[in-house]
């Protein structure tokens, strides 16, 4: 299985959440996850919500894109250090894919 986790600053990018997620993947899903893909938060759809007059629930989430991307990379390194094949995004090169 390929597992995808959206990473949202201030919501689920804290150390406690990341460690609990790794524990869950290893203990509850042991051996079933081929790849974990971390999806960095983006403000996609904000203008569409505004044009439709619908409140954008993520309005308060603010981030500095480069710093946040570095944080997501650090999170990926943590998962990899725990033995969970982890990528940032949804694409990978064939040579990096586990058997």
N, C-alpha and C positions, 0 to 999 in steps of 0.2 A: 504494500500500500504506500502511496505517496500522501503524506500528511502536510497540510498547509496551515500555517498560523499567521494571521495578520498581526503585525507588531505596531501597537498604538502607544505613542509616548504618554507617560503618566497613567496609563491604563493597565497594560500588561507587560511592560518592559523592565519591571523591577526584578532585582535578584531573586527574591522569594518566589515570584511567579515563574521565572525561568527555571529555577531549580525544581519546583514542583512539577512543571511541565516535563522536564527531563525524567524525573522519577516516574511519572505516570507512563511516559512512553516506554521506559525500560521495564517497569514492573507489570503494568497492565496490558501493554501492547507488545511485549517482548518478542522480538524477532519478526513481527509483522510489518514494521515500518521500514521500507527500503530507503526512502529519502524524506527528510523534513525540509520543507521550503518555507523560509521566512519571507513574508510579504510586507514590505515597508509601507507604512501609512502614507497615503497621498490624499489630497483634498479634492479628489475627483468628484464631480457632481455638485459641488457647492453652488455654482452659478445656476445650474438647472433647478435645484431646489428653490433658489431665490426667485427665478422666473416663474415658477409654479405657485409661489406664495406658501411654500411648505418650510417649516423651520428646519434648519440644518443642524442635526443633533451633535455634530462634531465641531461646531463653531468655536468652542473654547479651546480646542486643541491647537497649540502653537508649537512650532519647531523650527530649528535651523537645520535645513535639509542636509548639509554636509556632516554636521556633528551627529545628527540622527542616523545617517547612513553608517557612520563609523560605529555608532552604538549597536546597530543591527549586525554589523560584521563581527563585533566582539561577542554578541550573543551566539552567532553561528559558530564561532570558535569554541565557545563553551560547550555547545551541544556536541560538536565534533570531539572535544576532549573527553566527553562522557561515552563515546563510542556510537553516537547517533550521526549518521551521514546527513549533514545539513548544508543547505545552500541558501544564499540570499537571492530571492527571485524564483522564477519558474523554469529557467533553462540551465542546462549544464552541458559541458563537453562530454563526448562519449568516453574519453579516457578517464574521467573522474567518476564515472558511474560504477557502483559496486555490482558484483555478479549476483 
